[in-house]
Amino acid sequence: MSTRNDVRLTAGGTQVRFQPADGCQIASIDVDGTELLARPAFVMVPWCGRTDHGRFRDGAETYQLPVNDPPHALHGFAREGSWRTVSRDARTAAFVWELGDPWPWSGTVTQLAELAEDGGSLTLTLGVETASDSFPAQAGWHPWFRRTLSADGQEAQVDFEPGWQEERGADHLPTGRRIAPLPRPWDDCFGMPDGVDVTLTWPGELEVRVTSRAEWVVLYDEERDAVCVEPQSGPPNGLNTHPALVTPIAPLEISTTWSWRRPVAR
């Protein structure tokens, strides 16, 4: 993993480190000496989660994506690209990546990052634009928050009120049925029609709130070191079931804010 040309945003006691050459991933979020990420957080573009056997339709055409997580295509390939930093200052940065082969269309993806003046939140915005023809797409983020923040700390508690859960089939794709939310463990997509709002709490240590105007979030906590809260523009396999159409006059845009605070002493 390269550290060359890393971009660091700083404010208050917070430092956020981006690695544009490695998919524009967020390598670190350090809040007053506490690292929030177990692994780098990455962008999901031009699709989120699994696409069924890497195939999707657009009109009468069927397209085949590289199958990078057999039998499916997983999480897009923006996370594998080398992004350009087009602007930066102490608290903000803008990054660009060009869509192309093996994606059937050309286009531009931008990521804007803004660390709040007090260092208490990070706002990320993704934009997907077409260079010519319209195409379906999805966008989102895949942060790996630490399951525990300290050697003797408690595991993260998850608090949210989804409208429904997408039933997951044996192939790990949504079946199309909406069901009542099930308890942990999760590798599941939830609908939040009023916008994503999920809070992780490490009792006595820290609280992180993930919000977005997007209506879909995937929760994944089946690995020992991390809990993932993934706001995204559509559900897994959404290129087939819930695509957003990117046109010359209507780009795909999605934003999320991750905010944190220490518990109030009583």
C-alpha positions in Angstrom: 0.0 0.0 0.0 1.6 3.3 -1.2 1.9 6.3 1.1 3.2 8.5 -1.6 1.0 11.5 -2.4 -1.3 10.7 0.6 -3.7 13.6 1.4 -4.2 14.5 5.0 -7.1 16.6 6.4 -6.7 18.0 9.9 -9.0 19.9 12.2 -9.4 20.0 16.0 -7.9 16.7 17.2 -8.8 14.8 14.1 -6.7 13.7 11.2 -8.1 11.9 8.1 -5.7 10.3 5.6 -6.7 9.5 2.0 -4.7 7.5 -0.5 -5.7 8.6 -4.0 -3.3 6.2 -5.7 -5.0 3.3 -3.9 -8.6 3.7 -4.9 -9.0 7.0 -3.0 -9.4 4.9 0.1 -9.5 6.4 3.5 -6.5 4.8 5.3 -7.1 6.3 8.7 -9.5 8.4 10.8 -7.7 9.4 14.0 -9.8 11.2 16.6 -7.7 12.5 19.5 -5.4 9.5 19.2 -8.1 6.9 18.7 -8.1 5.1 15.3 -11.7 4.5 14.1 -10.9 2.2 11.1 -9.9 -1.5 11.3 -9.1 -1.4 7.5 -9.2 1.3 4.9 -12.7 2.6 3.9 -13.3 2.5 0.2 -15.6 3.9 -2.5 -18.1 1.6 -4.3 -18.5 2.7 -7.9 -20.0 2.1 -10.5 -22.0 -0.5 -8.5 -22.4 -1.5 -4.9 -22.3 -5.0 -3.3 -22.8 -8.0 -5.5 -24.0 -8.0 -9.1 -25.5 -11.4 -10.1 -22.8 -13.4 -11.9 -21.4 -10.1 -13.1 -24.3 -9.6 -15.6 -26.7 -6.8 -15.9 -29.1 -5.4 -18.6 -29.5 -1.9 -19.9 -32.3 -1.8 -22.3 -32.0 -4.7 -24.8 -28.3 -5.2 -24.1 -26.7 -7.5 -21.6 -23.3 -6.6 -20.2 -20.7 -8.8 -18.4 -18.5 -7.5 -15.6 -15.4 -9.1 -14.3 -16.3 -11.7 -11.7 -14.0 -10.7 -8.9 -15.8 -12.6 -6.1 -17.1 -15.8 -7.7 -19.8 -16.2 -8.7 -20.5 -12.5 -8.6 -19.0 -9.1 -9.4 -18.4 -7.2 -6.1 -18.2 -3.5 -5.1 -17.2 -2.0 -8.4 -13.6 -1.2 -9.4 -13.2 2.5 -8.4 -11.4 1.0 -5.3 -8.7 -0.3 -7.6 -8.2 2.8 -9.6 -5.6 5.6 -9.3 -7.4 8.8 -8.5 -6.1 12.3 -9.1 -6.1 15.0 -6.4 -7.5 18.1 -8.1 -7.7 20.4 -5.0 -6.8 20.4 -1.3 -6.4 22.5 1.7 -6.2 21.8 5.4 -9.8 20.5 5.8 -11.0 19.8 2.2 -10.0 17.8 -0.8 -11.4 16.9 -4.2 -10.4 13.7 -6.2 -11.2 12.5 -9.7 -11.2 9.1 -11.4 -12.1 8.3 -15.0 -14.5 5.5 -15.8 -13.6 3.2 -18.6 -12.8 -0.4 -19.6 -14.0 -2.8 -18.4 -17.0 -0.6 -17.7 -18.9 -0.3 -21.0 -19.2 3.5 -20.9 -16.8 6.4 -20.3 -17.4 8.9 -17.5 -16.0 10.8 -14.5 -16.2 10.1 -10.8 -15.5 12.8 -8.3 -15.2 12.5 -4.5 -15.3 15.6 -2.3 -14.2 15.4 1.3 -14.7 18.0 4.0 -13.6 17.7 7.6 -15.7 19.9 9.9 -13.9 23.0 11.4 -14.0 21.4 14.9 -12.9 18.0 13.6 -16.1 16.4 14.7 -17.4 15.1 11.4 -16.3 14.1 7.8 -18.7 14.7 4.9 -18.1 12.8 1.7 -19.8 13.4 -1.7 -19.6 11.2 -4.8 -20.6 12.3 -8.2 -20.8 10.1 -11.3 -21.1 11.8 -14.7 -21.2 10.4 -18.2 -19.0 11.6 -21.0 -21.6 10.9 -23.6 -24.2 8.1 -23.5 -26.4 7.5 -20.5 -25.8 4.4 -18.3 -27.0 2.8 -15.1 -24.8 3.0 -12.0 -24.6 2.9 -8.2 -22.4 4.6 -5.7 -21.6 4.3 -2.0 -19.0 3.7 0.7 -17.6 0.7 2.6 -16.1 1.8 5.9 -14.6 -0.8 8.2 -15.1 0.6 11.7 -13.2 -1.1 14.5 -15.2 -3.6 16.5 -13.4 -2.5 19.6 -11.4 0.7 20.2 -9.2 -0.5 23.0 -7.8 -3.7 24.4 -10.3 -3.8 27.3 -13.1 -1.9 25.6 -16.6 -3.2 24.8 -17.7 -4.1 21.2 -19.5 -1.6 19.1 -23.3 -1.5 19.6 -25.4 -0.7 16.6 -28.5 1.4 16.8 -30.8 2.1 13.8 -34.5 1.8 12.8 -34.8 0.5 9.3 -38.1 0.3 7.5 -37.3 -3.2 6.3 -34.6 -5.7 5.5 -34.0 -7.1 2.0 -34.4 -10.8 2.3 -31.0 -12.4 1.4 -31.0 -15.6 -0.7 -28.6 -18.5 -0.5 -26.6 -16.7 -3.3 -26.2 -13.6 -1.0 -28.4 -11.5 -3.3 -31.7 -9.9 -2.3 -34.6 -12.1 -3.3 -36.9 -9.1 -3.9 -38.9 -9.7 -0.7 -38.9 -7.2 2.1 -39.0 -8.7 5.6 -38.9 -7.5 9.2 -35.4 -6.6 10.3 -33.5 -9.6 11.8 -30.9 -9.4 14.6 -27.2 -9.7 14.2 -25.0 -11.1 12.7 -25.5 -9.3 9.4 -24.4 -9.3 5.8 -27.6 -7.6 4.8 -29.2 -4.6 3.1 -31.8 -2.5 4.9 -34.2 0.2 3.6 -34.3 3.5 5.4 -36.8 5.6 3.4 -36.2 8.7 5.5 -32.5 8.5 5.0 -29.6 6.4 6.4 -29.1 7.0 10.1 -27.0 4.5 12.0 -25.1 5.0 15.3 -22.2 2.9 16.5 -21.5 3.2 20.2 -18.4 1.9 22.0 -19.7 2.2 25.6 -17.8 4.7 27.6 -15.4 5.6 24.7 -16.9 7.0 21.6 -20.1 7.3 19.4 -20.0 7.4 15.6 -23.1 8.4 13.6 -23.4 7.6 9.9 -26.1 9.6 8.0 -27.0 10.1 4.4 -30.0 11.2 2.3 -29.6 7.8 0.5 -32.3 5.2 1.4 -30.1 2.1 1.5 -27.5 0.8 3.9 -25.7 -2.5 4.2 -24.6 -3.7 7.6 -21.8 -6.3 7.7 -20.4 -7.6 11.0 -19.4 -11.2 10.3 -15.6 -10.6 10.7 -13.9 -10.4 14.1 -12.2 -7.0 13.8 -14.8 -4.7 12.2 -18.4 -3.5 11.8 -19.3 -2.0 8.4 -22.0 0.6 7.8 -22.3 1.1 4.1 -24.6 3.9 2.8 -25.3 3.4 -0.9 -27.6 4.6 -3.7 -29.3 1.2 -4.2 -29.4 -2.4 -2.9 -27.0 -5.2 -3.8 -27.6 -6.3 -7.4 -29.1 -2.9 -7.9 -27.8 -2.6 -11.5 -30.5 -5.1 -12.3 -33.2 -4.2 -9.8 -32.8 -0.5 -8.7 -30.3 1.3 -11.0 -29.9 5.1 -11.1 -29.6 6.4 -14.6 -26.7 8.7 -15.2 -27.4 11.1 -18.1 -25.6 14.1 -19.6 -27.9 16.4 -17.6 -28.4 14.3 -14.5 -25.3 12.9 -12.8 -25.6 10.4 -9.9 -24.9 12.2 -6.6 -24.7 10.8 -3.1 -23.4 12.2 0.2 -22.7 10.9 3.6 -21.6 12.4 6.9 -19.7 10.5 9.6 -19.7 12.3 12.9 -18.2 11.4 16.3 -18.3 12.5 19.9 -17.2 11.4 23.3 -19.8 10.4 25.8 -20.8 13.1 28.2 -19.5 12.4 31.7 -22.2 12.1 34.4 
